[in-house]
Amino acid sequence: MHGCSECARLWREYNFVNSMFLTIAGNRHLASIQQDRVARASIEALYQEAAERRRTTRKGLKDHQATHDAAPEAREGSTSFASA
C-alpha cells in the first residue's frame, strides 16, 4: 500500500469478510462430507450471504485501487489487488 487510509480500511474489511467466508465455507464443506443435510441447509443462507459480501467487498477494493492505478504518482510503490 502507499499510505492511503482508504486502501488500508478496505484491505482490513476484505480480510475480515474473507476470513468469515472461509470459516462458513469450511463448515458448509464439513456438513457436506458428513452428509448432514440439516446443518448444510442451515449454513446455506449464511454461505450465500458471505459469498455476496466477499464479492462486493472485493469489487470495492478493486474499484478503489483503479483510482490509484489511473494516477501517475500512485504507480510507484503501490500494491495492486491483482498481486494479492
The 8 nearest C-alpha neighbors of each residue, nearest first, counted from 0:
[[1, 78, 77, 2, 3, 6, 76, 7],
 [0, 2, 77, 3, 76, 78, 73, 6],
 [1, 3, 0, 4, 7, 6, 5, 77],
 [2, 4, 6, 5, 1, 7, 0, 8],
 [3, 5, 7, 6, 8, 2, 9, 1],
 [4, 6, 8, 7, 3, 9, 63, 10],
 [7, 5, 9, 3, 4, 8, 10, 0],
 [6, 8, 4, 10, 5, 9, 11, 3],
 [9, 7, 5, 11, 6, 10, 4, 12],
 [8, 10, 12, 6, 11, 7, 60, 13],
 [9, 11, 13, 7, 12, 8, 14, 6],
 [12, 10, 8, 14, 9, 13, 7, 15],
 [11, 13, 9, 15, 10, 14, 16, 8],
 [12, 14, 10, 16, 15, 11, 56, 17],
 [13, 15, 17, 11, 12, 16, 10, 18],
 [16, 14, 18, 12, 13, 17, 11, 19],
 [17, 15, 13, 19, 18, 14, 53, 12],
 [16, 18, 20, 14, 19, 15, 13, 53],
 [17, 19, 15, 21, 20, 16, 14, 22],
 [20, 18, 22, 16, 17, 21, 23, 15],
 [21, 19, 17, 23, 49, 18, 22, 24],
 [20, 22, 24, 18, 23, 19, 25, 17],
 [23, 21, 25, 19, 20, 24, 18, 26],
 [22, 24, 26, 20, 25, 21, 46, 27],
 [25, 23, 21, 27, 26, 22, 20, 28],
 [26, 24, 28, 22, 23, 27, 21, 29],
 [25, 27, 29, 23, 28, 24, 30, 22],
 [28, 26, 24, 30, 25, 29, 39, 23],
 [27, 29, 31, 25, 26, 30, 24, 32],
 [28, 30, 26, 32, 31, 27, 33, 25],
 [31, 29, 35, 33, 27, 39, 28, 32],
 [32, 30, 34, 28, 29, 33, 35, 27],
 [33, 31, 29, 34, 30, 28, 35, 27],
 [32, 34, 30, 35, 31, 29, 28, 36],
 [35, 33, 31, 32, 36, 30, 39, 29],
 [36, 34, 30, 33, 38, 37, 39, 31],
 [35, 37, 39, 38, 34, 40, 30, 31],
 [36, 38, 40, 39, 35, 41, 30, 42],
 [39, 37, 41, 40, 35, 36, 30, 42],
 [38, 40, 36, 42, 30, 37, 41, 27],
 [41, 39, 37, 43, 38, 42, 36, 44],
 [40, 42, 38, 39, 43, 37, 44, 45],
 [43, 41, 39, 45, 40, 44, 46, 27],
 [42, 44, 46, 40, 45, 41, 39, 47],
 [45, 43, 47, 46, 42, 48, 41, 40],
 [46, 44, 48, 42, 43, 47, 49, 23],
 [45, 47, 43, 49, 44, 48, 23, 42],
 [48, 46, 50, 44, 49, 45, 43, 51],
 [47, 49, 45, 51, 50, 46, 52, 44],
 [48, 50, 52, 46, 20, 51, 47, 45],
 [51, 49, 53, 47, 48, 52, 46, 54],
 [52, 50, 54, 48, 53, 49, 47, 55],
 [51, 53, 49, 55, 54, 50, 56, 48],
 [52, 54, 50, 56, 51, 55, 16, 57],
 [55, 53, 51, 57, 52, 56, 58, 50],
 [56, 54, 58, 52, 57, 53, 59, 51],
 [57, 55, 59, 53, 58, 54, 13, 52],
 [56, 58, 60, 54, 59, 55, 53, 61],
 [59, 57, 55, 61, 60, 56, 62, 54],
 [60, 58, 56, 62, 57, 61, 63, 55],
 [59, 61, 57, 63, 58, 62, 9, 64],
 [62, 60, 64, 58, 63, 59, 57, 65],
 [63, 61, 59, 65, 64, 60, 58, 66],
 [62, 64, 60, 65, 66, 61, 59, 67],
 [65, 63, 61, 67, 66, 62, 60, 68],
 [64, 66, 68, 62, 67, 63, 69, 61],
 [67, 65, 63, 69, 64, 68, 70, 62],
 [68, 66, 70, 73, 64, 65, 69, 74],
 [67, 69, 65, 70, 66, 74, 64, 73],
 [68, 70, 67, 66, 65, 71, 73, 74],
 [69, 71, 67, 73, 68, 72, 66, 74],
 [72, 70, 73, 74, 69, 68, 67, 75],
 [73, 71, 70, 74, 75, 67, 68, 69],
 [74, 72, 67, 70, 71, 75, 77, 68],
 [75, 73, 71, 72, 77, 68, 76, 70],
 [76, 74, 73, 77, 72, 71, 1, 78],
 [75, 77, 1, 74, 78, 0, 73, 72],
 [78, 76, 0, 1, 75, 74, 79, 73],
 [79, 77, 0, 80, 76, 82, 1, 83],
 [78, 80, 81, 82, 77, 64, 83, 0],
 [79, 81, 83, 82, 61, 78, 64, 60],
 [82, 80, 79, 83, 61, 78, 64, 60],
 [81, 83, 80, 79, 78, 77, 61, 0],
 [82, 80, 81, 79, 78, 10, 61, 14]]
